Amino acid sequence: MTFVWPHLLWMLLAVPLLVVLYLWLLHKRKRSTLRFASLAVVKQAQGGGPGWRRHVPSALLLVALGSLLIATARPMAVVTLPLQQETIILAMDVSGSMRATDVQPDRLTAAQEAAKSFLIDLPRSVRVGVVSFAGTAAVVQPPTQSRDDVVAAIDRFQLQRGTAIGSGIVLSLATIFPEAGIDLSQITGQRNMPLGPGDKPKQDFVPVAPGSYASAAVILLTDGQRTTGPDPLDAAKMAADRGVKVYSVGIGTKEGETIGFEGWSMRVRLDEETLKNIANLTRAEYFYAGTAVDLKKVYQSLSSRLMVEKKETEVSSLFAALGALLVLVAATLSVWWFGRVM
């Protein structure tokens, strides 16, 4: 735990001083009581006496004071909070290498099934969009709350040649920020995403802290290396400047595989270093999925990560509330036991 105003913690020295004062008052009271001629007379006058109960309200007040003093120093703690994710973009590789069968029944089918399972665990309020990329990138489903539309878009994937990972990231960003005027001329032949109803016109771009945009995230799934399109790390820098996290998922064997189709063959190998750098730049995480089971586990893990986050948050209100509650309890016990407040 850290404190915004740690110098105010010096005020906690008042607590042990008050304890000493309390003990001194008890001692003084005891000496005054012993002035009676007979201890038996004292006991008869006092009855059984309150015993340990007379110290409880005072002890609770001292603890309450300590809690309130800690609150004034503005404590900060790492707590788990729900994220307010509004949009998730699934950027999925549909290059020819996704026909490889090292992930059963093949990489594309395994990716489709895992993505559809991922949708089940998401709250219905979250909008999901789908971007496919091979030699170029395309929005196959704009962000929507309709899970049926997203599933239908995933089922429509058609394999193509080329792997433009950077294009997939850039188009995902343009889908999240349609009013930002992101240049898409090298990706789709269309310069800007069209403005939708209620969209604001383009504004001057000001970079923000990486990973700070909590309203949207990108899940990037690919099995190969970039063969065309913009540099994936340049695209990741664009995402980082906009605060968008890009969670990267690598599918397939790390050793790679040679596949053939219609008279041509190619060697496909997973570029883990690039995918790790994409995740690091955007303050997200990289996941490796070597099997269909691994891939489903990755999406399950992503579902939980996208719904909650650990964040350093000021918890002054908790200490203040605890202090107020203890004061109330001390006053209640004092009235109940002794008929007066303290």
C-alpha positions, 0 to 999 in steps of 0.5 A: 500500500502506498500513500499520496500524502505520506507525511500526514501519517505522522498524525498517527502518533496521536493514537499512542499518546491518547492510549497513554492519556487513557491509562493515566486517567484510569490510574488517577480514577483508581487512586481517587476511588481508594480514598473510600474508608472500606474497599467493601463499601466501594464494591457494594456501591459499584455492584459487580462493575462494568469490568472489561466492557468499560474499555471497549467503546474507548478502544473502538474510538481509538481504532476509528481515529487511526482509520480516519487518520490513515484516510487523510493520507490518501492510501492507494492499493492494487484492487481488482475492478470490473472493466467497462469494455464496450467493444472487442475486435477479433482480428483473425488471420485467414491466410492460406497457412491457416489450412495446416492440420497441426492443430486439429482439425485444422488451424482455421476451424480450431480458431473459429470454434474457439472464437465462438466459444469466447463469445459465450462468456462475454456479457451481452452488453459488450459489442464484438466486431470481426476483422479478417486479414490475409494479403489485405484486411476487411471488416467482416462484421462491424461491432454489434451486440448480436452474437448470431451476427458475429458467429455468422461472420466467423463462419464466412471466412475464406482463405486467401494468400498473404499475411498482413498482420499490420493491416489487421491491427490498423483496420481494427483501430479504424473500426474502434475510432471511425471518426479518427480519420485513420489512413486506410489507403494501403489496406482497403483502398478506402482512405477513411472509415465512413462516419456513422450516425452520431459520429463526431468529425475528425479531431486533432490526435493527441497520444495517450498512455499505452493501455489506458483506453478501457473502452475497447481492446483488440484480440489478434490471432495469427499463425504466421509471419508478415508477408505484406502490408504495414509493419506490425510494430508500427501498427502496434505503436498506433494502438499504443498511442491510442491506449488500445491493448492488443492481445496477441495469440499465436496458433500452430507449432513453433517449428513450422510446417510446409503446406501445399495447395493447388500446385504450390507449397510454402513454409509457415512459421510462427513469428512469436517475437513480433507477437510478443512485441505487439503485446508489450508495446500496447501493455497487453499479453501474448498467448501461445496456442499449440493445440485446439484445446490450448486455443480454447483455454487462451480465449477463456483466459482472455474473457476473464482478463477483459472483464476485470483488471488489477489497478492501483486505486485510492481507497481513502473512502474505505478507511473513512467508512471503517472509522465512521462505522467504529464510532457508531458501534462505540456510541451504541455500545456505550449507550446500551451498557452505560446509558450514556455516550462514553 
